[in-house]
Structure formats: structure tokens, C-alpha cells
Amino acid sequence: MFVEANYYSPGWQADLRTWNQVLADGETQVYSSVLHDGWTVCAVFNGVYKRTTDRETNPATQKLVDEWRALEQERGSRPQVLPTKQAGAWTGTLFVNDADQQTEGTVQVRIDHEPTSLRSARHTVTWSGHLDRQYTFDRYRDGARTMYEGPEVFGNATSYGRALFTVQHLVGADNTGVEKIRGREFLIDPDTRELAIVWQP
């Protein structure tokens, strides 16, 4: 349900890293392409797609497609900003795949969100299931940039629209052993705050 492609496109004259995540409904896809000149990001494009098979023949489906397109045009320009005054939590299931895209299991994830100012929050992330982890970090936003500054995670991220591209370094409780997570956290719906997450440990 996830494809990562890394290739050079003569048409774009850029090196592309493309992530396409098919969500559990089998119809919704979250897509991102990050274009590079050497190591420098030169462009990013993202989208949320719905797969249909009868749009041309079914007026009801065509109406749903038109409504979806109008909604996405409104959502697409809204950047990813987490709640600044409201505490809460995201919960969901992540699928654990090996390098050959074979499913090894699932992980229940909970991200507890506690705002500490209009531009910062404390997050505690808990994984349970095939992989077990728990870690806490302070998250600071400065425009499109996000920083993670301990106590158990250090790193940074940049958002391009609704997609936040993140690198997080998890530090062990005894300050030894570092695990790195590279990921994309995509805000599908800014109103319901639904997230689609891909993390690569």
C-alpha cells in the first residue's frame, strides 16, 4: 500500500523522490514528489487522490468527483499547522512492511498533543503491537520549519503545504543508541485534523 520511487526525470531535469501511500479504504491515495537539483530541493508537489471506475457513466459518481475536487482546491492551499490551543491525541494503525513490501504486522500508534504556546507543543508518541516504542519531545514551529528538541527526540522538518517531511533522531533513555525516523505526515483534512503518516525507521 506504499510505493517509494527514486529516479531522475529528464523531463523535469531533476532527481525525484516520490511517495505514494494508498490508504486503508483502497480508494484514497496520498502522493508527494520532492524534486532535487543535486541535494537541494527545487520543487515539491503533493496531492490527495480518489480512485473511481465509473465517473464517465455514473452521474452520481461524477457529482462526488466534482465535490471532491472543489474541496481539495480549498484544502490544498492550507499549510499543516497543528492545533495551537487544543490538547488531544491522534490514534491509528500503521502497517509494518519489510524492504520487500511484505507485511510483518501492525502497530497501534497514539500521538498525545499538548500545546505549550502558539508555536510549540509537547508530544508523547506510543507504539504498541509489532513494534513497541514510547518517546516524548518538544516540537517548535517557525513558519514552514519544525524543530524537535528533546528530551528523547532531536531533529527537524519542513512542510510543503499539508505535507510535513520529517527527520527524527530518537535517543535512548541512557543517551546511547540512536534510531532515525524519516517520514511524511500529511494533513488530509485540516478541519478534522486527519493525518496520513509514513515513517521509515
Backbone as CSV, one residue per row, in Angstrom:
resi,resn,N_x,N_y,N_z,CA_x,CA_y,CA_z,C_x,C_y,C_z
1,MET,0.813,-1.199,0.000,0.000,0.000,0.000,0.858,1.266,0.000
2,PHE,2.182,1.106,-0.135,3.094,2.248,-0.165,4.157,1.996,-1.216
3,VAL,4.402,3.006,-2.041,5.435,2.909,-3.076,6.379,4.080,-2.917
4,GLU,7.676,3.778,-2.895,8.699,4.819,-2.916,9.504,4.657,-4.188
5,ALA,9.587,5.718,-4.977,10.376,5.706,-6.205,11.442,6.790,-6.099
6,ASN,12.644,6.475,-6.546,13.745,7.426,-6.517,14.419,7.344,-7.873
7,TYR,14.283,8.396,-8.678,14.724,8.324,-10.073,15.038,9.717,-10.601
8,TYR,15.720,9.756,-11.731,15.998,11.016,-12.403,15.036,11.160,-13.567
9,SER,14.413,12.328,-13.679,13.471,12.587,-14.764,14.074,13.587,-15.743
10,PRO,14.393,13.150,-16.971,14.886,14.115,-17.969,13.876,15.231,-18.238
11,GLY,12.575,14.915,-18.181,11.559,15.930,-18.427,11.566,17.033,-17.380
12,TRP,11.726,16.660,-16.128,11.784,17.637,-15.045,13.197,18.177,-14.847
13,GLN,14.183,17.521,-15.420,15.595,17.844,-15.220,15.907,17.892,-13.718
14,ALA,15.430,16.856,-13.029,15.605,16.807,-11.581,15.600,15.361,-11.113
15,ASP,16.197,15.157,-9.948,16.133,13.877,-9.263,14.868,13.891,-8.411
16,LEU,14.039,12.858,-8.540,12.764,12.823,-7.825,12.748,11.714,-6.795
17,ARG,12.190,12.020,-5.645,11.816,11.007,-4.655,10.303,11.127,-4.527
18,THR,9.608,10.055,-4.905,8.145,10.065,-4.934,7.611,9.048,-3.952
19,TRP,6.661,9.479,-3.135,5.984,8.600,-2.188,4.506,8.585,-2.523
20,ASN,3.954,7.386,-2.684,2.520,7.221,-2.925,1.989,6.216,-1.909
21,GLN,1.093,6.676,-1.053,0.521,5.860,0.015,-0.961,5.641,-0.281
22,VAL,-1.360,4.376,-0.409,-2.769,4.034,-0.585,-3.343,3.769,0.798
23,LEU,-4.386,4.498,1.154,-4.967,4.362,2.490,-5.848,3.124,2.574
24,ALA,-6.283,2.825,3.788,-6.979,1.560,4.060,-8.277,1.401,3.267
25,ASP,-8.895,2.502,2.828,-10.142,2.364,2.053,-9.898,1.848,0.643
26,GLY,-8.640,1.784,0.214,-8.301,1.277,-1.109,-8.586,2.254,-2.237
27,GLU,-9.162,3.405,-1.939,-9.519,4.385,-2.962,-8.748,5.690,-2.831
28,THR,-8.321,6.017,-1.613,-7.650,7.291,-1.374,-6.145,7.092,-1.420
29,GLN,-5.471,7.975,-2.168,-4.020,7.932,-2.275,-3.448,9.285,-1.877
30,VAL,-2.370,9.250,-1.094,-1.648,10.459,-0.713,-0.317,10.417,-1.454
31,TYR,-0.057,11.453,-2.234,1.052,11.458,-3.183,1.948,12.658,-2.930
32,SER,3.260,12.445,-2.968,4.227,13.539,-2.883,5.401,13.223,-3.796
33,SER,5.871,14.237,-4.492,7.133,14.162,-5.220,8.000,15.326,-4.792
34,VAL,9.223,14.997,-4.363,10.193,16.013,-3.983,11.276,16.002,-5.052
35,LEU,11.469,17.132,-5.724,12.422,17.253,-6.814,13.702,17.902,-6.296
36,HIS,14.841,17.358,-6.702,16.139,17.845,-6.228,17.032,18.249,-7.395
37,ASP,17.770,19.346,-7.207,18.938,19.684,-8.019,20.127,19.335,-7.143
38,GLY,20.778,18.229,-7.452,21.801,17.738,-6.536,21.129,17.382,-5.218
39,TRP,21.585,17.976,-4.133,20.979,17.718,-2.824,19.958,18.785,-2.438
40,THR,19.785,19.790,-3.281,18.907,20.909,-2.958,17.498,20.657,-3.466
41,VAL,16.501,20.838,-2.594,15.104,20.714,-3.012,14.774,21.900,-3.905
42,CYS,14.264,21.615,-5.111,13.910,22.704,-6.036,12.402,22.807,-6.246
43,ALA,11.657,21.760,-5.920,10.194,21.813,-6.057,9.592,20.633,-5.303
44,VAL,8.346,20.799,-4.872,7.593,19.740,-4.212,6.169,19.837,-4.697
45,PHE,5.581,18.694,-5.048,4.142,18.704,-5.290,3.496,17.528,-4.595
46,ASN,2.326,17.815,-4.023,1.577,16.868,-3.210,0.151,16.797,-3.725
47,GLY,-0.530,15.718,-3.367,-1.947,15.628,-3.690,-2.618,14.485,-2.960
48,VAL,-3.924,14.601,-2.855,-4.759,13.520,-2.348,-5.667,13.134,-3.503
49,TYR,-5.662,11.854,-3.850,-6.409,11.367,-4.995,-7.448,10.347,-4.555
50,LYS,-8.549,10.326,-5.275,-9.579,9.295,-5.083,-9.684,8.510,-6.395
51,ARG,-9.698,7.188,-6.268,-9.811,6.327,-7.442,-11.292,6.032,-7.697
52,THR,-11.711,6.227,-8.923,-13.081,5.882,-9.324,-13.014,5.052,-10.600
53,THR,-14.046,4.265,-10.828,-14.073,3.436,-12.031,-15.264,3.745,-12.938
54,ASP,-16.228,4.535,-12.442,-17.429,4.757,-13.253,-17.797,6.229,-13.374
55,ARG,-16.810,7.092,-13.300,-17.071,8.530,-13.349,-17.741,8.940,-14.653
56,GLU,-17.309,8.342,-15.750,-17.837,8.721,-17.062,-19.274,8.260,-17.270
57,THR,-19.686,7.204,-16.602,-21.007,6.626,-16.863,-22.009,6.837,-15.741
58,ASN,-21.570,7.291,-14.595,-22.457,7.410,-13.448,-22.507,8.872,-12.985
59,PRO,-23.650,9.553,-13.189,-23.756,10.962,-12.783,-23.528,11.171,-11.279
60,ALA,-23.932,10.217,-10.459,-23.731,10.356,-9.012,-22.242,10.364,-8.682
61,THR,-21.469,9.495,-9.342,-20.027,9.472,-9.126,-19.395,10.757,-9.632
62,GLN,-19.857,11.235,-10.782,-19.329,12.494,-11.317,-19.568,13.635,-10.338
63,LYS,-20.735,13.656,-9.709,-21.050,14.695,-8.718,-20.099,14.599,-7.529
64,LEU,-19.845,13.368,-7.053,-18.907,13.183,-5.941,-17.503,13.640,-6.313
65,VAL,-17.086,13.349,-7.549,-15.767,13.766,-8.025,-15.679,15.285,-8.063
66,ASP,-16.712,15.934,-8.573,-16.710,17.398,-8.641,-16.636,18.016,-7.241
67,GLU,-17.393,17.447,-6.298,-17.368,17.942,-4.918,-15.992,17.736,-4.293
68,TRP,-15.397,16.554,-4.561,-14.059,16.252,-4.029,-13.022,17.227,-4.572
69,ARG,-13.077,17.501,-5.867,-12.120,18.411,-6.481,-12.246,19.812,-5.891
70,ALA,-13.474,20.282,-5.689,-13.683,21.609,-5.102,-13.148,21.653,-3.674
71,LEU,-13.385,20.585,-2.915,-12.895,20.513,-1.543,-11.370,20.503,-1.509
72,GLU,-10.746,19.734,-2.394,-9.288,19.665,-2.436,-8.666,20.988,-2.879
73,GLN,-9.347,21.723,-3.754,-8.817,23.041,-4.142,-8.790,23.971,-2.935
74,GLU,-9.786,23.865,-2.063,-9.822,24.697,-0.858,-8.806,24.208,0.167
75,ARG,-8.689,22.895,0.344,-7.775,22.336,1.343,-6.317,22.474,0.932
76,GLY,-6.053,22.362,-0.349,-4.678,22.260,-0.840,-3.785,23.418,-0.467
77,SER,-4.337,24.606,-0.343,-3.503,25.771,-0.051,-3.306,25.994,1.448
78,ARG,-3.945,25.186,2.273,-3.830,25.371,3.724,-2.623,24.599,4.246
79,PRO,-1.684,25.276,4.897,-0.480,24.593,5.384,-0.791,23.719,6.596
80,GLN,0.148,22.833,6.881,-0.008,21.973,8.048,0.371,22.753,9.303
81,VAL,-0.635,23.073,10.098,-0.431,23.716,11.390,-1.226,22.905,12.398
82,LEU,-0.549,22.395,13.399,-1.229,21.608,14.420,-2.014,22.527,15.347
83,PRO,-2.979,21.990,16.072,-3.773,22.835,16.970,-2.879,23.600,17.940
84,THR,-3.141,24.909,18.053,-2.290,25.752,18.891,-2.849,25.955,20.290
85,LYS,-4.134,25.655,20.497,-4.735,25.883,21.813,-5.491,24.671,22.342
86,GLN,-5.588,23.637,21.546,-6.417,22.484,21.924,-5.561,21.236,22.079
87,ALA,-5.571,20.653,23.278,-4.870,19.390,23.506,-5.729,18.249,22.976
88,GLY,-5.084,17.135,22.674,-5.808,15.974,22.177,-4.841,14.881,21.783
89,ALA,-5.327,13.966,20.966,-4.486,12.847,20.537,-4.929,12.360,19.172
90,TRP,-3.950,11.880,18.406,-4.228,11.147,17.176,-4.030,9.672,17.492
91,THR,-4.880,8.832,16.970,-4.721,7.387,17.123,-4.940,6.736,15.771
92,GLY,-4.259,5.627,15.552,-4.443,4.924,14.297,-3.556,3.701,14.222
93,THR,-3.650,3.022,13.094,-2.900,1.794,12.850,-1.900,2.030,11.740
94,LEU,-0.647,1.664,11.994,0.382,1.669,10.961,0.690,0.226,10.583
95,PHE,0.942,0.002,9.305,1.317,-1.306,8.811,2.832,-1.380,8.752
96,VAL,3.392,-2.452,9.261,4.840,-2.637,9.283,5.203,-3.526,8.100
97,ASN,5.973,-2.952,7.162,6.396,-3.685,5.978,7.909,-3.808,5.967
98,ASP,8.400,-4.933,5.435,9.842,-5.085,5.280,10.281,-4.429,3.966
99,ALA,11.563,-4.546,3.637,12.102,-3.897,2.443,11.477,-4.420,1.154
100,ASP,10.913,-5.627,1.185,10.259,-6.200,0.005,8.759,-5.947,-0.009
101,GLN,8.298,-5.034,0.841,6.889,-4.652,0.932,5.988,-5.787,1.411
102,GLN,6.545,-6.717,2.149,5.752,-7.776,2.759,5.330,-7.313,4.153
103,THR,4.040,-7.450,4.466,3.541,-7.001,5.760,4.002,-7.940,6.861
104,GLU,4.614,-7.358,7.883,5.092,-8.132,9.022,4.156,-8.034,10.207
105,GLY,3.318,-7.018,10.245,2.399,-6.830,11.362,1.837,-5.429,11.358
106,THR,1.178,-5.084,12.452,0.607,-3.751,12.605,1.048,-3.155,13.935
107,VAL,0.985,-1.840,13.998,1.326,-1.103,15.202,0.209,-0.105,15.474
108,GLN,-0.305,-0.121,16.684,-1.249,0.903,17.118,-0.424,2.099,17.594
109,VAL,-0.739,3.271,17.067,0.023,4.475,17.405,-0.894,5.497,18.049
110,ARG,-0.369,6.119,19.081,-1.068,7.234,19.732,-0.080,8.388,19.844
111,ILE,-0.488,9.561,19.368,0.319,10.772,19.480,-0.456,11.735,20.378
112,ASP,0.014,11.893,21.603,-0.607,12.845,22.522,-0.029,14.230,22.263
113,HIS,-0.930,15.194,22.094,-0.565,16.560,21.705,-0.966,17.521,22.816
114,GLU,0.026,18.204,23.377,-0.235,19.179,24.437,0.416,20.507,24.054
115,PRO,-0.375,21.466,23.560,0.205,22.774,23.207,0.861,23.425,24.418
116,THR,2.020,24.040,24.211,2.715,24.760,25.274,2.818,26.249,24.970
117,SER,2.564,26.633,23.709,2.470,28.031,23.299,1.783,28.020,21.933
118,LEU,1.681,29.176,21.308,1.052,29.224,19.983,1.927,28.579,18.906
119,ARG,3.221,28.368,19.196,4.107,27.765,18.201,4.829,26.528,18.706
120,SER,4.411,25.992,19.847,5.106,24.823,20.374,4.120,23.872,21.043
121,ALA,4.550,22.617,21.120,3.736,21.582,21.760,4.648,20.485,22.267
122,ARG,4.169,19.747,23.249,4.863,18.555,23.721,4.085,17.360,23.193
123,HIS,4.806,16.434,22.552,4.201,15.218,22.016,4.775,14.003,22.737
124,THR,3.895,13.084,23.068,4.310,11.766,23.524,3.736,10.764,22.530
125,VAL,4.610,9.975,21.947,4.225,9.015,20.916,4.387,7.614,21.489
126,THR,3.336,6.814,21.353,3.355,5.436,21.861,3.029,4.485,20.731
127,TRP,3.906,3.508,20.516,3.674,2.428,19.551,3.424,1.157,20.355
128,SER,2.437,0.377,19.938,2.239,-0.934,20.568,1.779,-1.925,19.516
129,GLY,2.299,-3.142,19.621,1.982,-4.177,18.647,3.259,-4.813,18.146
130,HIS,3.421,-4.855,16.820,4.600,-5.486,16.230,5.895,-4.785,16.667
131,LEU,5.838,-3.465,16.853,6.962,-2.689,17.375,6.461,-1.905,18.578
132,ASP,7.251,-1.860,19.614,6.876,-1.122,20.822,7.886,-0.009,21.065
133,ARG,7.366,1.207,21.201,8.199,2.372,21.486,7.354,3.360,22.290
134,GLN,8.021,4.198,23.054,7.382,5.377,23.621,8.452,6.435,23.780
135,TYR,8.149,7.653,23.319,9.099,8.744,23.414,8.351,10.067,23.456
136,THR,9.019,11.057,24.048,8.436,12.385,24.224,9.382,13.421,23.639
137,PHE,8.809,14.453,23.032,9.632,15.535,22.503,8.866,16.846,22.501
138,ASP,9.631,17.932,22.469,9.085,19.272,22.328,9.219,19.676,20.867
139,ARG,8.118,20.140,20.323,8.033,20.468,18.900,7.808,21.970,18.771
140,TYR,8.668,22.639,17.957,8.580,24.083,17.761,8.387,24.371,16.280
141,ARG,7.465,25.273,15.974,7.183,25.643,14.583,7.637,27.073,14.345
142,ASP,8.316,27.283,13.220,8.716,28.619,12.784,8.419,28.705,11.295
143,GLY,7.223,29.168,10.969,6.796,29.187,9.571,6.646,27.764,9.067
144,ALA,7.325,27.441,7.974,7.245,26.099,7.393,8.215,25.119,8.057
145,ARG,9.064,25.613,8.937,10.060,24.762,9.591,9.574,24.298,10.945
146,THR,9.919,23.064,11.292,9.614,22.498,12.604,10.902,21.936,13.183
147,MET,11.098,22.142,14.493,12.263,21.597,15.176,11.784,20.688,16.306
148,TYR,12.522,19.598,16.534,12.274,18.685,17.646,13.468,18.804,18.582
149,GLU,13.210,19.182,19.826,14.316,19.489,20.730,14.180,18.748,22.049
150,GLY,14.245,17.416,21.984,14.315,16.567,23.164,13.035,16.541,23.971
151,PRO,12.985,15.810,25.047,14.153,15.169,25.648,14.590,13.867,24.966
152,GLU,13.708,13.227,24.186,14.070,11.928,23.611,14.138,11.926,22.088
153,VAL,13.800,13.043,21.465,13.854,13.151,20.008,14.479,14.489,19.642
154,PHE,15.417,14.442,18.686,16.004,15.651,18.135,15.907,15.550,16.624
155,GLY,15.644,16.659,15.953,15.557,16.643,14.506,14.839,17.874,14.007
156,ASN,14.400,17.784,12.748,13.695,18.912,12.153,12.802,18.432,11.019
157,ALA,12.030,19.352,10.501,11.097,19.032,9.425,10.782,20.309,8.663
158,THR,10.300,20.127,7.446,9.817,21.236,6.633,8.479,20.835,6.043
159,SER,7.530,21.774,6.096,6.231,21.485,5.491,6.149,22.169,4.129
160,TYR,5.568,21.443,3.208,5.227,21.953,1.886,3.728,21.757,1.772
161,GLY,2.984,22.818,2.026,1.535,22.674,2.074,1.146,21.797,3.246
162,ARG,0.330,20.791,2.974,-0.171,19.914,4.037,0.785,18.788,4.385
163,ALA,1.888,18.652,3.664,2.832,17.559,3.896,4.022,18.057,4.704
164,LEU,4.291,17.394,5.824,5.449,17.697,6.662,6.461,16.580,6.466
165,PHE,7.630,16.932,5.934,8.703,15.967,5.715,9.650,16.053,6.904
166,THR,9.796,14.950,7.628,10.435,14.967,8.931,11.596,13.996,9.018
167,VAL,12.597,14.394,9.804,13.686,13.503,10.204,13.798,13.623,11.715
168,GLN,13.645,12.495,12.392,13.670,12.472,13.848,14.721,11.464,14.306
169,HIS,15.533,11.880,15.268,16.552,11.015,15.848,16.116,10.699,17.269
170,LEU,15.786,9.441,17.526,15.342,9.000,18.848,16.553,8.604,19.666
171,VAL,16.705,9.225,20.823,17.832,8.971,21.703,17.373,8.017,22.792
172,GLY,18.166,6.985,23.064,17.838,6.029,24.112,17.779,6.691,25.478
173,ALA,17.097,6.032,26.406,16.919,6.580,27.748,18.261,6.852,28.427
174,ASP,19.295,6.071,28.084,20.613,6.274,28.689,21.521,7.132,27.796
175,ASN,20.891,7.850,26.832,21.596,8.721,25.888,22.561,7.960,24.982
176,THR,22.313,6.669,24.800,23.105,5.895,23.858,22.148,5.268,22.848
177,GLY,22.668,4.920,21.706,21.857,4.269,20.692,20.846,5.227,20.112
178,VAL,20.981,5.536,18.867,20.075,6.464,18.207,19.360,5.731,17.085
179,GLU,18.043,5.880,17.038,17.242,5.354,15.941,16.740,6.545,15.136
180,LYS,16.764,6.434,13.828,16.373,7.540,12.968,15.061,7.200,12.268
181,ILE,14.147,8.169,12.257,12.889,8.035,11.520,12.867,9.115,10.457
182,ARG,12.650,8.692,9.221,12.438,9.619,8.109,10.991,9.440,7.713
183,GLY,10.252,10.519,7.544,8.842,10.322,7.260,8.151,11.503,6.622
184,ARG,6.869,11.246,6.338,5.970,12.284,5.839,4.682,12.181,6.629
185,GLU,4.247,13.305,7.176,2.997,13.378,7.920,2.086,14.331,7.149
186,PHE,1.038,13.787,6.561,0.198,14.532,5.626,-1.146,14.827,6.270
187,LEU,-1.481,16.106,6.363,-2.755,16.536,6.930,-3.825,16.439,5.843
188,ILE,-4.581,15.344,5.849,-5.583,15.135,4.813,-6.700,16.154,4.922
189,ASP,-7.208,16.351,6.135,-8.330,17.262,6.340,-7.960,18.243,7.449
190,PRO,-7.744,19.522,7.116,-7.382,20.497,8.141,-8.474,20.713,9.188
191,ASP,-9.728,20.395,8.853,-10.822,20.601,9.798,-10.918,19.465,10.811
192,THR,-10.885,18.211,10.336,-10.949,17.071,11.260,-9.562,16.696,11.786
193,ARG,-8.521,17.257,11.166,-7.122,17.012,11.524,-6.698,15.565,11.294
194,GLU,-7.309,14.932,10.311,-6.938,13.559,9.940,-5.549,13.551,9.320
195,LEU,-4.680,12.671,9.824,-3.310,12.546,9.334,-3.119,11.222,8.612
196,ALA,-2.313,11.237,7.541,-1.807,10.016,6.907,-0.298,10.038,7.108
197,ILE,0.232,9.006,7.760,1.639,9.013,8.171,2.396,7.861,7.525
198,VAL,3.600,8.168,7.048,4.567,7.149,6.638,5.845,7.438,7.413
199,TRP,6.289,6.467,8.198,7.542,6.582,8.931,8.445,5.438,8.491
200,GLN,9.701,5.748,8.181,10.683,4.732,7.844,11.769,4.723,8.908
201,PRO,11.709,3.759,9.864,12.761,3.679,10.876,14.030,3.097,10.278
